[in-house]
């Protein structure tokens, strides 16, 4: 074989480049990455099964309307906000993540069993909020710790592949939940998710343990100043603007997660299987979108992907305003795949870049900001739906995404000015 032919054989093909240049192999061979990947698959199944059917569970089992559904979302957001922020700071200060996550899941799992048969609105609201406080986003804090420990230059691609575990799980949960509800009711749905959460804890204890928690990064200097407090970090312009971005995108997400299932049922006339299909088709799109986005991030950085993703949300919610039949949703969900890939996938890594010395706090603050928007938006959009109809709900969400584009631009500009971002 000639030298030329050997060079041609050594060149990576398209498939290799789309698979993030070996990031999949790294994830599958490293025990911590692999364990978090598996856990996120399980968490994706749980959330993919639960989220589309929470509004339908509330309206059919608890016998309430859109405003009350929004209230359940509001209480859940308040609970996760209060719990999550304190939890992230606690895991940073104690330098332990796994034991505290086990405690959180230990509280949430039995409550999933109790909620299976509740028919009272107040009890159901409290229980639903309580089962949502097991902070799965802190797995990304563990991931960030381990990335810093390994000092792997492919951190963005590795994070993207690990996050795809959640997407794969969401796909499975969304498609499968409709069948579970049809055959076993909402009690079967919640009991199934309880079993899955037990499986998450088992993988966490056996596969992750405390290895990453011992590598939490020390304080770093930015612009010749060392961050000394959480408040100081949060009030810096790059982080403050990005938190506003996250608040806006979180508020807009209510229109999809909470109001879209009701819209599909009441206006489009979709049954349980069809609702699950709409929410399940998005992760089908998200997998290739995420792999392609990894190539873009490698070449141009995270910021362009985030900006494109937020802008896609403007068009996504705008399209729903003019959609009242089932088939178009199968196409426009592609836009939301871009939104999720950017804001959830690379957004988590981006916030850790903005707060490099506090991995758990960064994730907790990001998650808190993403729930602040729903605190106001959930009941407000429910009121808009009941009073003015469904189109204004999604128009408001589109406007919120447009505002988020502006605040993200300000955040990125400020981050580049002080040297946090390239």
Secondary structure by P-SEA (a helix, b strand, c coil): ccaaaaaaaacccaaaaaaccaaaaaaaacaaaaaaaaaaaaaaaaaaacccaaaaaaaacccccaaaaaaaaaaaaaaaaaaaaaaaaaaaaacccaaaaaaaaaaaaaaaaaacccccaaaaaaaaaaaacccccaaaaaaaaaaaaacccaaaaaaaaaaaaaaaaaaaaaaaaaaaaacccaaaaaaaaaaaaaaaaaaaaacccccccccccccccccccccccaaaaaacaaaaaaaaaaaaaaaaaaaccccaaaaaaccccccaaaaaaaaaaaaaaaaaaaaaaaaaaacccaaaaaaaaaaaaaaaaaaaaaccccccccccaaaaaaaaaccccaaaaaaaaaccccaaaaaaaaaaaaaccccccaaaaaaaaaccccaaaaaaaaaaaaaaaaaaaaaaaaaaaacccc
